[in-house]
Amino acid sequence: MTCSSVSLGRPFITEPASNSPETHFTFSVDGTDYFMISGYARFNRRKETIPGEPHQLPGNPAAGGSNEMYDVQMLVGPDWAAIRDVSAIVTEPLTTDPRRWCRWSRSPAVVRSLWRALGPPVLLTACLSCGDSEPPLSPTDVIAPGGAPAIAFTLVPAFAGVENLEGRVTNVDASRHAVAVYIFVAGSWWTKPTWNRPLTKIGTDGSWHCDITTGGVDHEATRIAAFLVPDDYQPPPAGPNTPTLPVALYDRAVARTEATRRGTPATPTIEFSGYQWRVKRSDAPVGPGPNLFSDASDNVWVDEAGRLHLKITARAGRWYSAEVIASVSLGLGRYTFELASPVDQLDPNVVLGLFTWDSTAPGSNYREIDIEFKRGRTSAENAQFVVQPWDRPGNIDRFGIRTGTSLSTHWFEWRGDSILFESVAATVERWLYTGPDVPSAGRENARINLWLDGGVPPSNGQEAEVVVSRFLFDP
């Protein structure tokens, strides 16, 4: 038999003997009528245990009987009287490979035509009337209307939980696909379960599970992402200093999903100079540095005069840095930072940063524009203006600054084709950048941080503090 004409009829609803409405489809292959039922819910229902009752539904006197007996009993209900020549009951979804369908079935031409017309199979029970010219399909085949590949979480552990992540995929060949899982923790995305095992296998029923707590502070992950990819794909590794997932991962995935874990603590915020600022926290080393960052009130606070305090502290033998992030993106304009601390007196291992950063724009060097202060051990240069990438010739201006008092003002004016920097203290430094790396506006935020270079504690063993009296923005 050569099948060349396939048509799918309108869906209709019946209520078989179980009194549970089911959706069905009729279709025709070269004039032979076929019938399909979506019996997955009914199949599941038979697996349930009802207290005080056997595994039995009306019309099925053989409690706990075979799937075939169960379905046959359903088919002989009064709502099925118009259906004739039912010759096969399909109950077990085993594969999405049409070649394997054809091997199991004695109707390869029918199977191939249905595959083209209806798409890949999903978890449905099908019953077919094959007519006189074709033998029935094997009861191990499944045919159903197709759809776009999809992936979904079925179990996301709550914040601080250590259970496995679980999910399910549909409308794909499970034997030829896998799942790439990533968690977001301590300011960075990480590959799970490990760098050496970046892919999670999918079961024949479309289910999968992944261990997402394989070390460190994984249990404190706040977000989880999963990508459905071909099983021969090597997903890009993620780890320290990966604030965003690679674009190539999104391009290669046939489906993806993401979730925020239930119970994730709210990010602490402060109000300073008329803006809301998020306080950075990480109990694992992250950039810059890398360092630990604390949101404790003795690391970041605003005093009665409205001034922002950032402090590097030591607790239980561990050093914690401090950073705040403006909650709004301001775009092009002048960013002004007024300081009330003598930045020329910082410990040689301490760095103060006044800058912009866009974690979603690695291709634009994260739209990072910096004014930084770090006292050298031998050089008089203790400050720098930077347009990233810093190692491109002409993208950095190093200079020495002497405050004379605790007060100083530092700003940069970011325009479409240039960035003008200025630091005003006992000395004045001005620098105009017009090079090729002036970023366009995006989703950047103003940020202020006080951190340890290389994560190395202050050379004097003392905690360090900086006071910012005001932040201003002029578009």
Secondary structure as the mmCIF struct_conf table of DSSP 4:
data_model
#
loop_
_struct_conf.conf_type_id
_struct_conf.id
_struct_conf.beg_label_comp_id
_struct_conf.beg_label_asym_id
_struct_conf.beg_label_seq_id
_struct_conf.end_label_comp_id
_struct_conf.end_label_asym_id
_struct_conf.end_label_seq_id
STRN STRN1 VAL A 6 LEU A 8
STRN STRN2 PHE A 12 THR A 14
TURN_TY1_P TURN_TY1_P1 ALA A 17 SER A 18
BEND BEND1 ASN A 19 ASN A 19
STRN STRN3 GLU A 22 VAL A 29
TURN_TY1_P TURN_TY1_P2 ASP A 30 GLY A 31
STRN STRN4 THR A 32 ILE A 37
HELX_RH_AL_P HELX_RH_AL_P1 TYR A 40 LYS A 47
TURN_TY1_P TURN_TY1_P3 PRO A 51 GLY A 52
BEND BEND2 GLU A 53 GLU A 53
BEND BEND3 HIS A 55 HIS A 55
TURN_TY1_P TURN_TY1_P4 PRO A 58 GLY A 59
BEND BEND4 ALA A 62 ALA A 62
TURN_TY1_P TURN_TY1_P5 ALA A 63 GLY A 64
HELX_RH_AL_P HELX_RH_AL_P2 ASN A 67 LEU A 75
TURN_TY1_P TURN_TY1_P6 VAL A 76 VAL A 76
BEND BEND5 GLY A 77 GLY A 77
HELX_RH_3T_P HELX_RH_3T_P1 PRO A 78 TRP A 80
TURN_TY1_P TURN_TY1_P7 ALA A 81 ALA A 82
STRN STRN5 ALA A 88 VAL A 90
BEND BEND6 THR A 96 THR A 96
HELX_RH_AL_P HELX_RH_AL_P3 PRO A 98 TRP A 104
BEND BEND7 ARG A 106 ARG A 106
HELX_RH_AL_P HELX_RH_AL_P4 PRO A 108 LEU A 118
BEND BEND8 PRO A 120 PRO A 120
BEND BEND9 LEU A 123 LEU A 123
STRN STRN6 ALA A 126 LEU A 128
BEND BEND10 ASP A 132 GLU A 134
HELX_LH_PP_P HELX_LH_PP_P1 PRO A 135 SER A 138
TURN_TY1_P TURN_TY1_P8 PRO A 139 THR A 140
STRN STRN7 ALA A 150 LEU A 155
HELX_LH_PP_P HELX_LH_PP_P2 PRO A 157 ALA A 158
TURN_TY1_P TURN_TY1_P9 PHE A 159 ALA A 160
BEND BEND11 GLU A 163 GLU A 163
HELX_LH_PP_P HELX_LH_PP_P3 ASN A 164 ASN A 164
STRN STRN8 LEU A 165 THR A 170
BEND BEND12 ASN A 171 VAL A 172
HELX_RH_3T_P HELX_RH_3T_P2 ALA A 174 ARG A 176
STRN STRN9 HIS A 177 VAL A 185
TURN_TY1_P TURN_TY1_P10 ALA A 186 GLY A 187
STRN STRN10 SER A 188 LYS A 192
BEND BEND13 PRO A 193 PRO A 193
BEND BEND14 TRP A 195 ASN A 196
STRN STRN11 THR A 200 LYS A 201
TURN_TY1_P TURN_TY1_P11 THR A 204 ASP A 205
BEND BEND15 GLY A 206 GLY A 206
STRN STRN12 SER A 207 CYS A 210
BEND BEND16 GLY A 215 GLY A 215
TURN_TY1_P TURN_TY1_P12 GLY A 216 VAL A 217
HELX_RH_3T_P HELX_RH_3T_P3 ASP A 218 GLU A 220
STRN STRN13 ARG A 223 PRO A 230
TURN_TY1_P TURN_TY1_P13 ASP A 231 ASP A 232
HELX_LH_PP_P HELX_LH_PP_P4 PRO A 235 PRO A 237
TURN_TY1_P TURN_TY1_P14 PRO A 240 ASN A 241
BEND BEND17 THR A 244 THR A 244
HELX_RH_AL_P HELX_RH_AL_P5 VAL A 247 ARG A 252
BEND BEND18 VAL A 254 VAL A 254
STRN STRN14 ALA A 255 THR A 260
HELX_LH_PP_P HELX_LH_PP_P5 ARG A 261 ARG A 261
TURN_TY1_P TURN_TY1_P15 ARG A 262 GLY A 263
HELX_LH_PP_P HELX_LH_PP_P6 THR A 264 PRO A 268
STRN STRN15 THR A 269 PHE A 272
TURN_TY1_P TURN_TY1_P16 SER A 273 GLY A 274
STRN STRN16 TYR A 275 VAL A 279
HELX_LH_PP_P HELX_LH_PP_P7 LYS A 280 LYS A 280
STRN STRN17 SER A 282 VAL A 286
TURN_TY1_P TURN_TY1_P17 GLY A 287 PRO A 290
STRN STRN18 ASN A 291 PHE A 293
BEND BEND19 ALA A 296 ALA A 296
TURN_TY1_P TURN_TY1_P18 SER A 297 ASN A 299
STRN STRN19 VAL A 300 VAL A 302
TURN_TY1_P TURN_TY1_P19 GLU A 304 ALA A 305
BEND BEND20 GLY A 306 GLY A 306
STRN STRN20 LEU A 308 ARG A 315
TURN_TY1_P TURN_TY1_P20 ALA A 316 GLY A 317
STRN STRN21 ARG A 318 ALA A 326
BEND BEND21 SER A 327 VAL A 328
BEND BEND22 LEU A 332 LEU A 332
STRN STRN22 GLY A 333 LEU A 339
BEND BEND23 SER A 341 SER A 341
HELX_RH_3T_P HELX_RH_3T_P4 VAL A 343 GLN A 345
TURN_TY1_P TURN_TY1_P21 PRO A 348 ASN A 349
STRN STRN23 VAL A 350 TRP A 357
TURN_TY1_P TURN_TY1_P22 SER A 359 THR A 360
HELX_RH_3T_P HELX_RH_3T_P5 PRO A 362 ARG A 367
STRN STRN24 ILE A 369 PHE A 373
BEND BEND24 ARG A 377 THR A 378
BEND BEND25 ALA A 380 ALA A 380
STRN STRN25 ALA A 383 VAL A 387
BEND BEND26 GLN A 388 PRO A 389
TURN_TY1_P TURN_TY1_P23 TRP A 390 ASP A 391
BEND BEND27 ARG A 392 ARG A 392
TURN_TY1_P TURN_TY1_P24 PRO A 393 GLY A 394
BEND BEND28 ASN A 395 ASN A 395
STRN STRN26 ILE A 396 PHE A 399
BEND BEND29 GLY A 404 SER A 406
STRN STRN27 SER A 408 TRP A 414
BEND BEND30 GLY A 416 ASP A 417
STRN STRN28 ILE A 419 VAL A 424
BEND BEND31 ALA A 425 THR A 427
STRN STRN29 VAL A 428 TYR A 433
BEND BEND32 GLY A 435 GLY A 435
TURN_TY1_P TURN_TY1_P25 PRO A 436 ASP A 437
HELX_LH_PP_P HELX_LH_PP_P8 VAL A 438 ALA A 441
BEND BEND33 ARG A 443 ARG A 443
STRN STRN30 ASN A 445 LEU A 452
HELX_RH_3T_P HELX_RH_3T_P6 ASP A 453 GLY A 455
HELX_LH_PP_P HELX_LH_PP_P9 VAL A 456 PRO A 458
TURN_TY1_P TURN_TY1_P26 SER A 459 ASN A 460
STRN STRN31 ALA A 464 ASP A 474
#
